């Protein structure tokens, strides 16, 4: 008996992989991710609120003449965006990490692998998680956070509200403007008004050539100049000074080289400023202030769209590579160390960007790009190992 080779038509066709973004597997895993995310976020928020509230409990419960219970509830609600937003990417990482460990222990990962589903073909739940948490982080941090601190200042609840009270003038501050050195007290406004102003102007050799003093100075948007009311002016050089007698009814104009909007938000941390204010301040660096903190803040807000998703991907691919079929404390700790390292690196990048050590785009984009590179390399290595 002879056997003829099977024809190509008689061969069993290879089953092609089709993407099922909302299939049973995706729904099951995504629900598990979201459940663990909610649990971890609740725990972290409870701890953060306790730490934040305890030192200022008296100031909160006695604020505004309202009942203590009402003040506590309002304060806690208003503090949620500011406390939770910086933790959202790491919370996403922890949620995926814990879920993947649970699936490994239960044997579900082994079952999925035996069905022919590689880690690359199982990314839909992680991607969907990132698409949910990323925009949520941006809204929480960039929109709700500034709105919450504004309401907190209006309610005068908490230390930040008292410290950032815009109804009181600042103490005497020194500002290095582009036109000279300024000593003044700021009435924030807006528009900002300067009180007890002293403006020191220097020549290119850093020799003092003029001092302008005025009890009040107001900004004129039409001309871009400051009106010094009832001024006194000293001008000349060190050898032949000329003192000008104060004129009670006089008014002079000067270009002080400081941006009025920045004066209105002087002393407010960048994370409390709305996005449109950050954009304006990022374009006017050098007019009395350094724009690096505002540029860095904007870069991190834009990075918030993708950073939670990349942290989720990082947790998933590292779990698939290091704890595929059994969980050991050593390997689970390695995965966790990667996540915490990414979180800590992000905090370091914030400091380096705000101090101008590195550009804002690099400060905001380093962790997402580095995380994406690690994810791509790990997936490539895992797929080729199979």
C-alpha positions in Angstrom: 0.0 0.0 0.0 1.4 3.4 -0.9 0.5 6.7 0.6 0.4 9.9 -1.5 1.3 13.2 0.2 -1.6 15.2 1.3 -2.6 18.1 -0.9 -2.3 21.7 0.5 -6.1 21.9 0.4 -6.3 18.9 2.7 -4.1 20.5 5.4 -5.8 21.8 8.5 -6.0 25.6 8.2 -4.2 27.6 10.9 -6.6 29.4 13.2 -6.0 33.1 12.9 -6.0 35.4 15.9 -8.7 38.0 16.0 -8.8 40.9 18.4 -11.8 40.8 20.7 -11.6 44.1 22.7 -14.8 43.4 24.7 -14.7 39.6 24.8 -15.3 37.5 27.9 -11.6 37.4 28.9 -11.3 41.2 28.6 -14.4 41.9 30.6 -13.4 39.5 33.4 -9.9 40.8 33.7 -10.9 44.5 33.4 -13.5 44.1 36.2 -10.8 42.6 38.4 -8.4 45.5 37.6 -11.1 48.1 38.5 -12.1 46.3 41.7 -8.5 46.2 42.9 -8.0 49.8 41.8 -11.0 50.9 43.8 -9.8 49.0 46.9 -6.2 50.3 46.7 -7.3 53.9 46.0 -9.6 53.8 49.0 -6.9 52.6 51.3 -4.3 55.1 50.1 -6.8 58.0 50.2 -7.8 57.1 53.8 -4.2 57.1 54.9 -3.4 60.4 53.0 -6.5 62.1 54.4 -5.7 61.0 57.9 -2.1 62.3 57.7 -3.3 65.6 56.1 -6.2 66.2 58.4 -4.7 65.3 61.8 -2.3 68.3 62.2 -5.0 70.8 61.2 -8.1 69.3 62.8 -8.8 72.3 65.0 -8.5 74.8 62.1 -10.9 72.7 60.0 -13.7 72.1 62.5 -13.7 75.7 63.7 -13.6 77.3 60.2 -16.4 79.6 58.9 -18.8 79.3 61.8 -20.3 76.1 60.4 -20.8 72.8 62.2 -17.7 70.6 62.7 -19.3 67.6 60.9 -20.1 69.8 57.9 -16.6 71.3 57.8 -14.9 67.8 58.1 -17.0 66.5 55.2 -16.4 69.5 53.0 -12.7 69.5 53.8 -12.3 65.8 53.0 -14.2 66.1 49.7 -12.1 69.1 48.6 -8.8 67.4 49.5 -9.5 64.3 47.5 -8.2 65.6 44.1 -5.0 67.1 45.5 -4.1 64.0 47.5 -5.2 61.3 45.1 -4.1 62.6 41.7 -0.3 62.2 42.2 -1.0 58.5 43.4 -3.1 57.5 40.4 -0.4 56.0 38.2 1.2 54.0 41.0 -2.3 52.9 42.2 -2.9 51.6 38.6 0.3 49.7 38.8 -0.6 48.1 42.1 -4.0 47.1 40.9 -2.6 45.3 37.9 0.2 43.7 39.9 -2.2 42.3 42.6 -4.6 41.1 40.0 -1.9 39.2 38.0 -0.6 37.6 41.2 -4.0 36.4 42.1 -4.5 35.0 38.6 -1.2 33.2 38.7 -1.9 31.6 42.1 -5.4 30.4 41.0 -4.0 28.8 37.8 -6.0 31.1 35.5 -2.8 32.4 33.8 -1.7 28.8 33.0 -5.2 28.0 31.6 -5.0 31.1 29.4 -1.5 30.2 28.2 -2.5 26.7 27.4 -5.3 28.1 25.2 -2.7 29.8 23.1 -3.1 33.3 24.3 0.3 34.9 24.7 0.9 38.1 26.8 0.9 40.2 23.6 -2.6 38.9 22.8 -3.9 39.7 26.3 -3.3 43.4 26.3 -6.8 44.6 25.7 -7.8 44.8 29.5 -4.7 46.7 30.4 -5.1 49.1 27.5 -8.7 49.7 28.4 -7.8 50.3 32.0 -5.3 52.9 30.9 -7.9 54.6 28.7 -10.2 54.9 31.7 -7.7 56.0 34.3 -5.5 58.3 32.2 -8.1 60.9 31.2 -9.6 60.6 34.7 -6.2 61.5 36.2 -5.9 64.5 33.9 -9.3 65.8 34.9 -8.7 65.1 38.6 -5.3 66.8 38.6 -5.7 69.6 36.1 -9.3 70.6 36.6 -10.8 69.4 39.9 -7.6 70.0 41.9 -7.4 73.8 41.2 -11.2 74.1 41.5 -11.1 72.4 44.9 -8.3 74.6 46.3 -10.2 77.7 45.1 -13.3 76.5 46.9 -11.3 75.7 50.0 -9.9 79.2 50.0 -13.4 80.6 49.7 -14.5 78.5 52.6 -11.4 79.3 54.6 -11.0 75.7 55.6 -7.6 74.3 56.4 -4.0 75.6 56.5 -3.7 76.0 52.8 -6.8 78.2 52.6 -5.4 80.4 55.3 -1.9 80.5 53.9 -3.1 81.3 50.3 -5.7 83.8 51.4 -5.9 86.4 48.5 -7.7 89.0 50.6 -4.6 89.9 52.5 -1.5 91.6 51.2 1.8 89.7 51.2 4.7 90.5 53.4 7.6 92.5 51.9 9.0 90.4 49.0 12.1 90.9 46.8 11.6 90.3 43.1 14.3 90.2 40.4 12.6 91.6 37.4 14.0 91.9 33.9 14.4 95.7 34.4 15.8 95.8 38.0 15.3 94.7 41.6 12.0 95.3 43.3 11.0 95.4 47.0 7.2 95.6 47.6 4.1 94.2 49.2 1.6 92.6 46.8 -2.2 93.1 47.0 -3.0 90.1 44.9 -6.3 91.3 43.3 -6.6 90.6 40.4 -5.5 93.0 39.2 -2.5 93.0 41.4 -1.5 96.3 43.1 2.0 97.0 44.6 2.3 98.8 47.9 5.5 100.3 49.4 7.3 99.9 46.2 11.1 100.4 45.8 12.5 99.8 42.3 16.2 99.6 41.9 17.5 100.0 38.4 21.1 99.1 37.4 23.2 99.8 34.3 24.9 97.1 32.2 27.8 97.1 34.6 25.5 96.4 37.6 26.0 99.9 39.0 22.9 101.4 40.7 21.6 104.4 38.6 18.1 104.9 39.8 15.7 104.2 42.7 12.0 104.8 42.3 9.8 104.6 45.4 6.0 104.9 45.7 3.4 103.9 48.2 1.2 102.5 45.4 1.8 101.2 41.9 -0.9 100.1 39.4 -0.6 98.2 36.1 -2.0 99.7 32.9 -2.9 97.0 30.5 -3.2 99.4 27.6 0.5 100.6 27.8 2.1 97.7 29.6 3.5 100.1 32.2 3.1 100.6 35.9 1.8 103.9 37.3 3.7 104.9 40.4 1.5 107.2 42.5 3.1 109.9 44.7 6.6 108.8 43.8 10.1 109.7 45.0 13.0 109.2 42.6 16.7 109.1 43.1 18.9 109.1 40.1 22.5 109.7 39.2 25.7 107.8 39.9 27.7 107.2 43.0 29.7 110.4 42.6 27.0 112.9 41.6 23.6 111.7 42.9 20.5 113.8 42.3 17.6 113.6 44.8 14.2 114.5 43.4 11.8 115.9 46.0 8.5 113.8 46.4 5.6 115.4 44.6 2.3 114.4 46.3 0.2 114.9 43.2 2.7 113.5 40.7 2.5 110.2 38.9 5.2 108.5 36.8 5.2 105.4 34.6 7.9 102.7 34.7 8.4 99.4 33.0 9.2 97.2 36.0 9.7 94.0 34.0 7.3 91.9 36.0 4.2 90.0 34.7 1.0 91.1 36.6 -0.7 87.7 36.3 2.2 86.1 38.1 1.9 88.7 40.9 -1.8 87.7 41.3 -0.8 84.0 41.9 2.4 84.7 43.8 2.9 82.1 46.5 0.4 79.6 45.0 2.0 76.2 44.2 1.8 75.2 40.5 -0.4 72.2 41.2 -3.1 74.6 42.4 -3.2 76.7 39.2 -5.7 76.1 36.4 -4.4 75.0 33.0 -5.1 78.3 31.2 -3.1 80.2 33.8 -0.2 77.7 33.5 -0.1 78.2 29.8 0.1 82.0 30.1 2.7 81.9 32.7 4.8 79.3 30.8 5.1 81.9 28.0 6.2 84.9 30.1 9.3 83.5 31.9 11.9 86.1 32.8 9.4 88.8 33.7 10.1 88.5 37.4 10.0 84.7 37.6 11.3 81.5 36.2 8.8 79.7 33.9 10.4 76.2 34.4 7.9 75.2 37.2 4.9 76.1 35.1 6.3 74.4 31.9 7.1 71.3 33.9 3.6 71.2 35.5 2.0 71.5 32.0 4.3 68.6 30.7 3.2 66.4 33.6 -0.5 67.2 33.1 -0.2 66.2 29.5 1.7 63.1 30.4 -1.1 62.1 32.8 -3.1 61.0 29.8 -0.8 58.1 29.1 1.2 57.5 32.3 -1.4 55.4 34.2 -1.8 53.2 31.1 1.9 52.7 30.7 2.2 51.9 34.4 -0.5 49.3 33.9 1.3 47.8 30.9 4.5 47.7 32.9 2.9 45.8 35.7 1.3 43.4 33.3 4.3 42.5 31.2 6.7 42.3 34.1 4.2 40.0 35.9 3.9 37.9 32.8 7.7 37.6 32.5 8.7 37.2 36.2 5.7 35.4 37.7 4.1 33.5 34.8 3.0 30.3 36.5 4.1 30.5 40.1 4.4 33.4 42.6 7.5 33.7 44.7 8.1 36.6 47.2 11.4 37.4 45.5 10.0 37.8 42.0 6.8 39.6 43.2 9.0 42.1 45.0 11.0 42.6 41.8 7.9 43.6 39.9 6.8 45.9 42.8 10.3 47.5 42.8 10.0 48.3 39.1 6.7 50.1 39.8 8.0 52.0 42.8 11.1 52.9 40.9 9.1 54.4 38.1 6.9 56.3 40.6 10.0 57.7 42.4 11.7 58.6 39.2 8.7 60.6 38.2 8.9 62.6 41.4 12.6 63.2 40.8 11.9 64.4 37.3 9.4 66.9 38.7 12.1 68.4 40.9 14.7 68.5 38.2 12.2 70.1 35.7 11.0 72.7 38.2 14.5 73.8 39.1 15.5 74.0 35.4 18.1 71.2 35.5 16.4 69.4 32.7 13.9 70.6 30.1 10.2 70.4 30.9 9.5 68.1 28.0 12.1 65.7 29.2 10.9 65.9 32.8 7.3 65.0 31.8 8.1 62.5 29.1 11.0 60.5 30.5 9.0 58.0 32.7 6.3 57.4 30.0 8.9 56.8 27.3 11.2 54.7 29.4 8.3 52.7 30.7 7.0 52.1 27.1 10.5 51.0 26.1 10.7 48.5 28.9 7.2 47.2 28.0 8.1 46.8 24.3 11.4 45.0 25.1 9.8 42.7 27.6 7.0 41.8 25.2 9.4 41.2 22.4 11.6 39.0 24.6 8.5 37.0 25.9 7.1 36.4 22.4 10.4 35.2 21.0 11.0 33.0 24.0 7.7 31.2 23.2 
